[in-house]
Amino acid sequence: MSREVILYIGASLDGFIAKENDDLKWLEETEGEGDNGYSEMYDSIDTTIMGKRTYDYVMEHAEAFPYPDKKNYVFSTSEQGSTEYVVFVNEDVVAFTTQLKEQPGAKIWMVGGSDILDAFIKENLIDEYIITLTPHILGSGIPLFKENNPQIDLVLVDTKRFGQFVQLHYKVKK
């Protein structure tokens, strides 16, 4: 049985995950409840995958690396090697992740960003979608879903409210 890849992400009601300049202030200022379900998701994974732009954003805005107890892979065309917490991957994201799914372990969190997410959706590599909607209509920005995706049928697992957030939890219909 292969490991599952989950997408756990926040999005505006009109489907944007960030403003054009990567601004997430609107997301951080939203009144939530507790940790908005983050701990439950985080405890279910042992690996993260993200793009270099997402990694750079995390490193710029976090006081310390936020996933020190997980295996962390950062896809990059410029960076090589590894740091204390991450391994930089210069391979094809889809091929690498397909191999990763076959290795023993817990779930894999696809942290972002939009280009990796788009590649995953086009190849139907995501098994669970946990999308937390915010009470914002941004009008423009970086979209959660790009164009020309295949049809992927989902099953609603759960909905939760965390203050002003609404979390939708879907699994891909097998």
C-alpha positions as CSV (number, residue, x, y, z in Angstrom):
1,M,0.0,0.0,0.0
2,S,1.4,3.3,-0.9
3,R,1.7,6.4,1.3
4,E,-0.9,9.2,0.9
5,V,-0.1,12.7,-0.1
6,I,-2.2,15.4,1.5
7,L,-2.7,19.0,0.6
8,Y,-3.4,21.1,3.7
9,I,-3.8,24.7,2.6
10,G,-5.7,27.9,3.2
11,A,-7.5,29.7,0.4
12,S,-9.7,32.7,0.0
13,L,-13.3,32.1,-0.9
14,D,-12.5,32.9,-4.5
15,G,-9.7,30.4,-4.6
16,F,-6.4,32.2,-4.1
17,I,-3.7,30.9,-1.8
18,A,-1.7,34.2,-1.8
19,K,-1.7,37.6,-3.3
20,E,0.6,38.2,-6.3
21,N,3.5,39.3,-4.1
22,D,3.2,36.2,-1.9
23,D,1.4,38.3,0.7
24,L,-0.4,36.2,3.3
25,K,-1.3,38.9,5.8
26,W,-5.0,38.5,5.1
27,L,-4.7,34.8,6.1
28,E,-2.7,35.5,9.3
29,E,-5.2,38.2,10.4
30,T,-8.2,35.9,10.2
31,E,-9.7,35.0,13.5
32,G,-9.4,31.2,13.9
33,E,-9.8,28.8,16.7
34,G,-7.0,26.9,18.4
35,D,-4.6,25.9,15.7
36,N,-7.3,25.5,13.1
37,G,-6.8,21.7,12.9
38,Y,-3.0,22.0,12.1
39,S,-1.8,19.7,14.9
40,E,-4.1,16.9,13.9
41,M,-2.8,17.0,10.3
42,Y,0.8,17.5,11.4
43,D,0.7,14.4,13.6
44,S,-0.5,12.3,10.7
45,I,2.6,13.0,8.5
46,D,6.3,12.2,8.6
47,T,7.4,14.0,5.4
48,T,6.9,17.4,3.8
49,I,7.4,18.4,0.2
50,M,7.6,22.0,-1.0
51,G,9.0,24.3,-3.7
52,K,12.0,26.6,-3.2
53,R,9.8,29.7,-3.2
54,T,7.6,28.3,-0.4
55,Y,10.7,27.3,1.5
56,D,12.2,30.7,1.2
57,Y,8.9,32.3,2.4
58,V,8.8,29.9,5.4
59,M,12.5,30.7,6.3
60,E,11.9,34.4,6.0
61,H,8.8,34.5,8.2
62,A,9.4,31.7,10.8
63,E,11.5,32.2,13.9
64,A,12.8,28.7,13.5
65,F,12.3,25.9,10.9
66,P,8.7,24.8,11.6
67,Y,9.1,21.1,10.7
68,P,12.3,19.9,12.5
69,D,10.9,16.5,13.4
70,K,9.9,15.5,9.8
71,K,11.8,14.6,6.6
72,N,11.7,17.7,4.4
73,Y,12.2,17.8,0.7
74,V,12.6,21.1,-1.2
75,F,12.4,21.1,-5.0
76,S,14.8,23.5,-6.5
77,T,16.6,24.2,-9.7
78,S,19.3,26.3,-8.1
79,E,19.9,24.9,-4.6
80,Q,21.7,21.5,-4.1
81,G,22.7,19.3,-1.1
82,S,21.0,19.7,2.2
83,T,20.8,21.7,5.4
84,E,20.1,20.6,9.0
85,Y,16.4,20.2,8.2
86,V,15.9,19.9,4.4
87,V,17.2,18.0,1.4
88,F,17.1,19.9,-1.8
89,V,15.8,17.8,-4.7
90,N,16.8,18.6,-8.3
91,E,14.7,15.8,-9.8
92,D,11.3,15.8,-11.5
93,V,8.8,16.4,-8.7
94,V,6.3,13.9,-10.0
95,A,8.8,11.0,-10.4
96,F,10.4,11.7,-7.1
97,T,7.1,11.8,-5.2
98,T,5.8,8.7,-7.0
99,Q,8.9,6.8,-5.6
100,L,8.5,8.5,-2.2
101,K,4.9,7.2,-2.0
102,E,6.2,3.6,-2.3
103,Q,8.6,3.9,0.6
104,P,7.4,3.0,4.1
105,G,6.2,5.8,6.3
106,A,3.3,8.0,7.2
107,K,1.5,10.6,5.1
108,I,3.3,13.2,3.0
109,W,2.3,16.8,3.3
110,M,2.5,18.8,0.0
111,V,3.1,22.2,1.6
112,G,3.2,24.3,-1.6
113,G,3.6,26.1,-3.9
114,S,1.4,26.5,-6.8
115,D,3.6,25.0,-9.5
116,I,4.2,21.8,-7.6
117,L,0.6,21.7,-6.6
118,D,-0.4,22.0,-10.3
119,A,2.0,19.2,-11.3
120,F,0.5,17.0,-8.6
121,I,-3.1,17.7,-9.6
122,K,-2.3,17.1,-13.3
123,E,-0.9,13.7,-12.3
124,N,-3.6,13.0,-9.6
125,L,-0.9,12.6,-7.0
126,I,-2.9,14.0,-4.1
127,D,-4.9,11.6,-2.1
128,E,-6.5,14.0,0.4
129,Y,-7.5,17.6,0.1
130,I,-7.8,19.6,3.3
131,I,-8.7,23.1,2.2
132,T,-9.4,25.8,4.8
133,L,-11.5,28.6,3.3
134,T,-11.0,32.1,4.7
135,P,-13.7,34.9,4.7
136,H,-12.0,36.9,2.0
137,I,-12.6,37.6,-1.7
138,L,-9.1,38.6,-2.9
139,G,-10.1,39.2,-6.6
140,S,-6.6,38.2,-7.8
141,G,-3.5,36.4,-6.7
142,I,-1.9,33.0,-6.9
143,P,-4.7,30.5,-7.6
144,L,-5.2,27.3,-5.7
145,F,-6.1,25.5,-8.9
146,K,-4.7,26.4,-12.3
147,E,-6.4,25.6,-15.6
148,N,-6.6,22.4,-17.6
149,N,-6.8,20.0,-14.8
150,P,-8.2,16.5,-15.2
151,Q,-11.5,15.7,-13.6
152,I,-10.9,14.3,-10.1
153,D,-13.8,13.0,-8.2
154,L,-13.7,13.5,-4.4
155,V,-15.6,12.2,-1.4
156,L,-16.4,14.6,1.4
157,V,-14.9,13.2,4.7
158,D,-15.6,16.1,7.0
159,T,-16.3,19.8,7.5
160,K,-15.1,21.8,10.5
161,R,-15.5,25.4,11.6
162,F,-12.5,27.1,13.3
163,G,-13.7,30.7,14.1
164,Q,-14.0,32.4,10.8
165,F,-12.4,29.5,8.9
166,V,-14.3,26.6,7.3
167,Q,-12.3,23.5,6.6
168,L,-13.3,21.1,3.9
169,H,-11.7,17.6,4.0
170,Y,-12.0,15.4,0.9
171,K,-10.4,12.2,-0.2
172,V,-10.0,11.2,-3.8
173,K,-12.6,8.7,-4.9
174,K,-10.9,5.4,-5.7
